[in-house]
Amino acid sequence: MDLDKNKKNAIAFYKTAYLGNPRHAVEKYVGSEYIQHNPDVADGVQGFIDYFARMGEEYPEKSIEFVRCIAERDLVALHTHQVWPDNDQYVTIDFFRFDKEGKICEHWDAIQQIPKKSANPNTMY
């Protein structure tokens, strides 16, 4: 496994889909199988494309910042900061599994809204 290449490809895949071109993201970065674990997204390639296409149409002003990217064996983890309409902010952790050809074949995520108030002075990053 080429960990640096997998990291770059995971970021490019997510950014391409998030910013409005999920079909191109799938064509370039996904292998013959795509297993989805997010319960809001249908399994498989078409479920991914449909979800991100709808998200792009409904929320064109959203933005994403990649805070961290960590790779180990066949997994890449992305830590992101997302800003949605009305300054609605989220921290996300996405895990991507890569197949032997270096293509994304599985995805998990966890999403948390950034609260307006915190019991401590630390950021979520």
QUIBELLIN-V638892 format. One record per run of one state. SS is the DSSP state (H for helix, E for strand, - for the rest). FROM is the first residue (numbers start at 1). TO is the last residue. If there is no record, write none. Layout:
# QUIBELLIN-V638892
ss:SS from:FROM to:TO
ss:SS from:FROM to:TO
This chain:
# QUIBELLIN-V638892
ss:- from:1 to:2
ss:H from:3 to:18
ss:- from:19 to:21
ss:H from:22 to:29
ss:E from:30 to:36
ss:- from:37 to:43
ss:H from:44 to:58
ss:- from:59 to:62
ss:E from:63 to:72
ss:- from:73 to:74
ss:E from:75 to:84
ss:H from:85 to:87
ss:E from:88 to:98
ss:- from:99 to:103
ss:E from:104 to:113
ss:- from:114 to:125
